[in-house]
Amino acid sequence: MTSYLEIRRFRDDQIIWVSRNHLQLNQLHDEIIHRVITVSVKEIEERYGPLPCPFTFFMMGSAGRFEQSVWSDQDHGIIYQQQGTEINDHFLALGKEISHGLQLAGYEYCDGAVMASNPLWCKSLSEWRRQLANWSIDSNWQSIRQLLIFIDGRSLYGEASFLENLKIEVYQTIKNENLLKKVLDNTLHLKKGIGVLGQILVETHGPHSGSLNIKEKALFPYVNAIRLLAIKGNILETSTLSRLKKLPEIELPIIKKEIYKQQFLKLLNLRLSLSKPDNYENSHYLPVASLSKKQKEEVKEILKNGAALYRYVRNLVEKENY
């Protein structure tokens, strides 16, 4: 494929066949994004000449965790090997071109500008190392938030070792500087999904009134808790299910791991089958009135288990005084 609009047509043709299958859907997203990067690299090389050094393009957010829904926004960065003004300009131009291509292919720009078109997320290896160290030293709320975004990074193109080596260093710094408690504090405020009477707590006003915010109330407790355990255990995998699988039994007993795995998988599939995936915003909400009695019970079980998992991890980190 030689153009972004061709890739968009390919996306529109293919996505209907995988829109109810979490694994196949995310494999398709990877393929689409990889095709966009390939076209972007060719475009930039035609415009400015060959890329000056090896690099990696990596996804973050739900794409980094291999947990995208039908629609997704952009969260990505670039790490390149060498430093220099012309080299920086070259790769920033590539980052802007990829962001533009992804937008044309159906991926909204990130509201928070976590994209390789932003110099904050497009740097040389040595600049990245310095920036990550500064975020760790600052360790304020925003810096820890940026570290967590980076930790969910997954290389999709180029030299994956650039990202992997930096993540190893970040994990070591978190351990050496006793930052896990600050990481916990950064993700501490979770919105309740179940009320005191056992009812599902839905949005009470606005366009999503009567719907459950799946992202904040259902997904985040699992994602945040398992990420914390992954950092604690030096697990480099990014998907929640992969992290869960790698956790040693001392951190989470096998029987609990299996429960949380099944609940999280069920959640991902419920999101695909029951939400209205006509745009990025709507894919985060589940209209509760449309659920059967059995589906409501399943959702309640998912919410209860997510909250229990998060409480367990919170107590673990606080008890060990990281």
C-alpha positions, 0 to 999 in steps of 0.5 A, spaced: 500 500 500 502 506 497 498 511 501 494 512 507 487 513 504 489 506 501 490 503 508 484 507 511 480 503 506 483 496 508 482 498 515 474 499 513 474 493 509 477 488 515 475 491 521 468 488 521 471 481 521 474 482 527 470 487 531 468 481 536 474 478 537 479 481 542 486 478 539 484 478 532 482 486 532 489 488 536 493 484 531 489 488 525 491 494 529 498 492 529 498 491 522 495 497 520 499 501 524 505 498 521 503 499 514 502 507 516 509 507 519 512 504 512 509 509 508 511 514 512 518 512 512 518 512 505 515 519 504 520 522 509 526 518 506 524 521 499 523 528 502 529 528 506 534 522 504 535 516 508 534 516 515 540 517 519 541 512 524 537 506 527 530 507 531 524 504 534 517 506 534 513 504 540 506 504 542 503 506 548 496 506 552 491 501 550 495 500 543 502 499 547 498 494 552 495 490 546 488 492 549 485 497 543 477 497 542 475 498 535 476 505 535 483 508 538 486 514 539 494 515 538 499 514 543 506 513 541 513 515 541 520 514 537 527 513 540 533 513 535 540 511 536 544 518 535 544 525 537 544 531 533 540 537 531 539 535 524 538 528 526 533 530 531 529 534 526 529 528 521 526 524 526 521 529 529 519 530 521 518 522 521 514 523 528 509 528 525 508 524 518 506 518 522 501 522 526 498 525 520 498 518 517 495 515 523 490 520 523 488 519 516 488 511 517 482 512 522 486 514 529 484 520 532 490 525 535 491 524 542 488 530 546 494 530 551 499 530 545 503 523 547 505 522 540 512 522 536 510 529 533 511 532 540 519 533 542 517 530 549 516 523 546 521 523 540 528 523 542 535 520 542 537 514 546 541 518 550 536 524 551 531 519 553 535 516 558 536 523 561 529 525 561 527 518 564 532 519 570 529 527 571 522 524 571 524 519 576 528 524 580 522 529 580 517 524 582 511 529 582 504 527 580 505 529 572 512 525 572 510 519 575 504 519 570 509 520 564 513 514 567 507 510 567 505 511 560 512 510 558 512 503 561 506 501 557 510 502 551 511 496 546 516 497 540 512 496 533 517 497 528 525 498 528 530 496 534 526 494 540 532 493 544 532 501 545 525 501 548 527 494 552 533 497 555 530 503 557 525 500 561 530 495 565 533 502 567 526 505 569 524 499 573 531 499 577 530 506 578 523 505 581 526 500 585 533 504 588 529 510 589 523 507 593 518 510 588 513 504 588 509 507 593 508 514 589 506 510 583 501 507 587 499 514 589 498 516 582 493 511 580 490 511 587 483 514 585 479 509 582 472 510 580 467 506 584 463 501 579 458 498 584 454 502 589 452 500 596 446 497 594 450 493 589 447 497 583 452 498 577 454 506 578 452 509 571 453 516 568 447 520 571 448 526 566 451 528 559 451 524 552 452 517 556 447 518 561 445 511 563 452 507 561 457 504 565 464 508 564 468 501 562 475 504 561 475 508 568 471 503 572 472 496 569 479 496 565 483 501 570 483 497 576 485 491 573 490 495 568 493 499 574 494 493 579 497 488 574 502 494 572 504 495 579 505 488 580 509 488 573 514 493 576 515 490 582 517 483 579 521 487 573 516 484 568 517 487 561 511 485 558 506 490 556 499 487 556 495 486 562 494 478 560 501 477 559 503 481 565 498 476 569 501 470 566 508 472 568 507 474 575 510 469 580 505 465 585 508 469 591 505 475 588 499 472 586 496 465 587 495 461 581 487 460 583 487 468 583 491 469 577 486 464 573 480 468 576 483 475 574 485 472 567 478 470 566 474 476 568 479 481 564 478 477 558 470 477 559 471 484 560 475 485 553 470 481 550 464 484 553 466 491 551 467 489 544 460 485 543 456 490 548 458 497 547 457 502 541 463 502 537 461 507 532 467 512 535 472 512 540 468 516 545 462 511 545 467 505 545 468 506 552 461 506 555 456 500 556 449 502 556 446 498 562 439 498 560 440 494 554 444 488 558 440 482 560 440 480 567 445 475 566 450 480 563 448 485 569 451 479 574 457 478 569 459 486 569 458 486 577 462 480 578 468 483 573 467 490 577 467 487 584 473 482 582 477 488 579 476 492 586 478 486 590 485 486 586 486 493 586 485 493 594 490 487 594 495 490 590 495 497 594 495 493 601 501 489 598 505 495 596 503 499 603 505 494 607 512 492 604 513 500 604 516 501 598 
